[in-house]
Amino acid sequence: MSGSVKGICGAVAALALVATAARPAVAGDYSGDFMVRAGVSVVIPDAGADVFNAGVLQAGWDADVSTEVIPSLTLTYFFNKNIAAELFCCFAKMEAEGKGLTPVADLGDFWIFPPAVTLQYHFDSMGGFKPYVGAGIQYIHFFGEGNSGIGGAKIKLDDAVGFTLQAGVDIELGQGWYLNADIKKTWIDTDAQWVGTGITADVDVDPLIITAAIGYRFNLFGPRTSAPLK
C-alpha cells in the first residue's frame, strides 16, 4: 500500500478513535456537530470496457466487476443544522471477469480503497426523520492486484477520481443514536493492463453504493455558543 494511502487510513483511524474514545463522557446530542456511522455497504459496479489487443479495439470483448458486500464507516461534520461534510471509507476485494474473451473469463482480482467526500444538505423540518442530499468526489485506489487467466498475467489498474451524488436519511432512535440508509452513485473510469501482454482496457466502473448503518451524533468540540444545531 502506498504512503499516501497509509496516511489517509491513519487519519481516518485517528478521527474514529477521537470520535469514539477520546470523549467517552459526552452524551449523544441530536444537535451535535459530529456523527459517526458504522454499517454494511453493497458495492454494485455498473462496469463495462473497451478492450484492446496491441492497440486494436477488440469487437465483442468486454469486462465486468463483481458486486461485493463490505463493512463501511462514515464521519460527518455539521457546520450548521443544514450543511455538513462527510467522509465515507471502506475496503473491498473485487474480481474482474471477461466477456467474449473465450475461453478466458478470469481477468484477475484486486483490492480497492474508495474514500468519498461529499458536501451535504440536511432537511430539518420533519422531526426525527432527517433526509439529506449530497454531491462530491470519490477517489479509488487499486492495490493488491492478482494474476489473471490471461497466461497468468497480473492485472494492473490506475487510480481514478470521479463525481459522486448521494441521498440518504437518518432516523432518530434516542439518546443521539440514528438508523441510517444511504445511496451513492459515482461516475468513474480507469485504465487497465495485463502486464507482459498487449492487452489493455478502458474500464467504466461507475459503482452504486447502498449502505445501512447505525449512527451516533454528539458534540466533538464542545457545546456551541451560537444557536444549537437541529
Number of C-alpha atoms within 10 A of each C-alpha: 9 8 8 9 12 11 11 13 16 12 12 19 12 12 15 17 12 13 20 14 10 12 15 9 7 12 14 17 20 23 19 25 24 23 24 23 21 17 17 16 22 18 20 18 20 17 18 20 21 17 23 18 12 10 11 11 14 16 10 10 17 20 22 20 22 15 18 15 15 15 16 19 21 21 20 21 20 21 12 17 18 14 15 19 18 21 17 17 19 17 14 17 18 18 18 18 19 21 18 13 17 8 10 14 17 18 24 23 21 19 17 18 18 18 20 23 21 22 18 23 19 21 17 15 10 8 10 14 14 18 19 18 18 20 21 17 17 24 19 19 19 20 18 12 18 16 18 21 16 19 11 15 18 20 24 21 19 13 17 16 17 18 17 22 19 20 17 19 18 20 17 18 13 12 13 17 21 24 17 20 18 18 17 20 22 24 17 20 20 18 16 18 19 21 16 11 13 12 20 23 23 18 21 20 21 19 20 21 19 18 22 19 20 18 23 24 24 23 21 17 10 11 13 12 6 7 9 13 16 17
